[in-house]
């Protein structure tokens, strides 16, 4: 299918606008990668510090065994991030199964706008994105890792982590979602109780019961806000394992996807034959595909703030005109609450992102000639979403 003229034009405009900054960025990450695995250049004392607490230290010292760095936004106050509590152990087991090792490189803060809205804490929300990027940068500053795994979902967390991934663009990077909570009280029923409370028909007890029946378990909130928009974006841009964004926590499929993503991260390090630094994935076509996904799904308007910042970290410059022009060309293909009454589990059951990507490709609205974490053997978005 021929690429839609607007998508082609916007991509060319971004490429031209970003020519100098992108060239400087690619030069920077190439220089960072040219010496091979950076931990091979650590002194014995450096390495002894890095691996002192780890069992089987010889596994970590052996430079032919990939070491994966985990950057985690775990806390158990965010339902979306609560499943990440046990991910480091799961990742270490999955890494060992493919001849790799893994360490938690560091943690980053993660706040919930759903809790802080209307409170003083909300004043910190946007600032937290840059704190997250800095904290992730600190985590990766030790030259100890051959690839990075990012555990984060919600509003400012994914943008901050992408900024960090772009900054350390010589490292392969894989984002691991934990998935949405199962569906609770339907959105139209929850909205009805809120209206009844506002008019005095029911009391606070009934309102609290409705809210807790809606937000009721581990996983991302099921409405299509910024958190789930972030997950869509990571899949459209090729940083998630295909099909992994909206699979519920605690299921066999969720476990299998996590194991496979860890194996993929180990396979694309500088130590193998399929080296794929994230800076190469994050080009102008990837960001245009992300913009298309944003428009097609009716995603969060907060991404108007975050996407230009994420792009800048990879030497790409996008602006509001790019958003406008792509929105004119791309149809709205889903009505997920608050754009409709369905939630993300209904969206997933109806075909989810795989169906949507297929249809957008048929219409020439996505770049097919992109690289994703699926690697060189399957470089196109079509192949990686099969």
N, C-alpha and C positions, 0 to 999 in steps of 0.2 A: 504494500500500500504506500502511495506517495505521501510524504509528510505534508500536513496541512500548511498552507502558505503562511499563516500567522505564526504558527509554532516555529517554522523555519526562519521567518523574519526576526522574531524576538530572539531566537537563539543566536543568530548572526550578530544582532545588535549587542547582545551581552558579550559574545566572544570578542568583538571589536573593542568594546568599552573596557574589557578586562585584559586586553592583550599584554600590557606591561606588567600589571600586578600578578597575573597568572604565570607569566614567564619567570618572574622573580621567585614566585612561590615554588614552582617546579624545580627551579635551580636549587633552592634551599633544601627541599626534601631529597633531591638527588645527592647533594653533598652529605646530608645526614646519613644516607644509606650506603655511600660508596665504600665504606670500610667494612661492610658486611655486618654481621650481628654485633651490636655495640657492646654487649656484655662480655664478648671475647676479649675486649681491651681493658676490662677491669683488672686491677691488681689483685693479687691473692688476698690481701687484706680487705679490699673492697668486697670481694666475693664472699669471704668468710663472714663479714657483717651481714650480707644480704641473705645468706642461707643458714645462718647459725641456728635458727629455731626449727628448721625443716628436717623431717626424716629423710633418709636416703640422699644425703647431701651430694653424693657423687652424681646423682641424676641431674642436679642443678648445675654442677660444674661442667658437665659434658656439653660442649657447645653444639653438638649435633642433635641435641634433644630440645625441641622448642619449649620455651618457658613463656606462658601466657600471663599477662598482668590483668587482674580483675579490678575494675573501678566500680565501686558499688554505691548506690544511693539508698541502701537499705535503711529503713526504720519501720517499726510496726505501728506507727500512728497513721501512716498512709496505707489505706487498704491495697492500693496498686503495688506498693513496694513491700508489703508484708511477706509475700511469697519468696522474696529474695533472701530471707534469713538463712535458708539452707542451701542456696545456690553455690556458694564457694565450695562446699564439700561435694556437691553434685558435679561441679565443673572439674575439680581435681580428679574425681573418679573417671569422668569422661575423657579427660586429657590423658590419664595414665593408660586408658584403653587404646589410645592411638600413638603411644610412645612419646608423650609430651608431659610437661609439668605445668603447674599453675600456682600462682600466689595472689592473695589480695594485695594489690598495689596501694590502695588507699580508699577512703570513703569521702563522699561529698554530702553536703547538706541537702535536704529535700523537704520543702514545706508544701502544705496543702492549702490552696486558695479557698477550697470549700470550707475550711475551718476558720481561716483568718479574714474572710470577707466581712467588712463592717467593723473590724477590730484594728487596733494599732499595728498588729503584726503584718497587715497587708501592705504597709509602707515598705516592707523589706522584700516583697515578692519579686519585683523586677530586678532589684539589685542582686538577688540570690543567683540569678543566671550567671553573672560574671564571677561571683564567688565560687560557684560550681566549676566553671571553666578553669579558674586558678587552682582550685583544690585538686582537680583532675590532673592539671599540669604538674603540680607538686608530686602527685602519686607516680607519674610517669618519668620524673626527672632523674631517676637513678640508673638509667641505661641498663636495666636488668631484664627487660622483656623483649620478646621477639614478635609479639602481637598483643593487642589489647582487646578485652571483652568489657563492654559497658552495660551495667545493670541500672536502667533508669527509664522512667515512663512519663512522669507528670509534667505540668505546664512549663516550668523554667528549666527542668532537669535535663531533658533531652537536648534543647538548644545549647545549654552550657556544655554538655558532654560532646556534642558535635563540634563546637568551637575548639574544645581540647583535642578531639580526634584530628581535626584539620590542622591544628598547630603542630601536632606530632604526626604529620602526614606521611612520614616514611614508614610508620608502623602499619601493618594490616590491622583493621579494626572491625569487630563484629558487635552489633547491638543485640542483646537478648531480652525480648519482652517476657512478661509473666502472664499476660492475658487479662481479659475482663472478668469480673465476677459474674456469676450466673444471674439470670434475670430475676428481679424481685417484683415488688408491687408495680404494676404497669404505670407508665408515666402519666397517662390521662387520669388515672385514679388518684395518683399522688397530687397532681395539679388541682383536682377537685377538692381534696381535703385542704390544701393550702387556701383555696378560695373560701371554703367554709370557715376556716379559722380567721381569715381576714375580715369576714362579715359577722363574726361572733356566733356562728351556728355550732361550732365545736370548740372545745377547749384545747389547752396545750398538750394534754395527755393524748388526745386523738391525733394531734399533729405530730407529736414525737413518735407515736406508733407507726404512722404512715411513713415518716422519714426513715426510721430504722428498718422498715420492711422494704424500702427501696435501696438504701445503702446498707447491705446486710452481711457481706462476707468478704473474703480475700479477693483481690483483683481490682482492676480499673473500674471506676464508676461507668455504668453502661450507657450513659448519654454521650452524644458526639460532641464533646468539648475539646479543650486543647490537648488533654492527655491522649485520647484516642486519635485525634488528628496527628499528633506526633508519631504514633505507631504506624498510621497510614503512610506518613511521609518517609519513615525509615524503610518501609517496604518498597514504595515507589522509587526511592533513590538508591536501592540496592544494598542497604546496610543491614537488613534483616534477612534471615533465611526465608525464602519464598513461602507464603502461606502461614506464617507463624504469628502474625500480629494479633489475631482475635481468637485464639484458642484458649479456653478456660484454664486457670491454674489447677494443679493437682490431678490432671488427667494423663493417661498413658501417652497420648499424642503430644501433650505439652512437654513431657519428659523426653520423648524421642526427638522432638525438634531442638530442645536444648542440647542434648548429646550430639546431634548432628552439627549444630552450629559451632560447638566447641571443636569438633573434629575438623570443620572447615577452617576455623581460625588457625589451627595447627598446620594445616596443609598449605597455607598461603604465606608462610613466613619466608624470610630471606634464606633460611636453611634448606628449603626444598627447591623444586624446579618450577613452581607456580607462584612466585613472589608477586603479591598484589597489594601495594601500599594504598591506604585509604585515600591519600591525596590524589591518586590517579582516578579513583572512582568519582570523587567529588568534583566533576568538571561542570561546564555550563549546561550540558545536556541533562545531567542528573538533576540539577536544580530546576531546569525547565520542566522535567518530568514531575518533580515535586510540586511545582506550581499548578500543573495540569491536575494532579491528584487532589490538590486543595480545592480547586474550583469544581471538579466533577463530583466530589463527595459533600460539598457544602461545609467545608472544614472551618475551624476556628479562625476568627479574624485576628487573634493574637499572633498568628504566624506572619502577619504583615510586619510585625516588629522583629520577629525572630529570624525569619529566613534571610534577610539581608545581612544580619550579623553572622549567621552560620556560613553564608557564602563568602563573606570577607575573609574568614579564617582560612579559606582555600584559594584566595586570590581571585575570587569571582565577584563581580559587582552587578547586583540586580537592584532595580528601583521600582517605584510605584507604577510607572508607566508599563513596566513588564507585567505586573499584576493585572492592570486594567486590560491590556491587550489580550492576554491569555483568557481572562474572564469573559471577554467578548466572543471568543472562539469556542470555548469549552462548555458543553451543556451540563446542567445539574442532573446527575444520574441517580441520586439517592436522597431520601428524605428520612433521616435518622434524627430522633429527638435531640434538640428542640425544633428541628425543621419538620418533624412529623411525630407520630406516636410510637414508631418502632425504635428498638434499641440496637446496640451493636451486635448482640447475639442474633437478633432477627436478620440483620444485615449479613452476618457471616453465614447463617443458614440458607440465605437466598443466593449465595454464590460468592459474596464478599469481594475482596480485592482482586482475586484471581479472575472472576467474571468481568469485573470492571476494567481491569487492565487489558483483557482480551478485546473487549468492545472498543476501548480507546485506541488500541493498535489497529483494529479494523478500519477505524475512521481516520487514521493517519494523525492522531493527536498526541502520540507519544513517540519519543526517540527510541527506536529499537536497537540502534548501534551503540549501546552503552555497556560498560563493564559493571558488574555487580560482585558481591562477595562470592558468587558461584565460580568466578575465575575465568581464565583465558579459554578453557575448553568449552565454555558455554557463555560467551560474552554478551549475548543479547538479552534484553529484558524479556523477550518472548520465551526464549529457551529456559531462562532462570525462573520463569513463572509457570512453566508447563505443569 
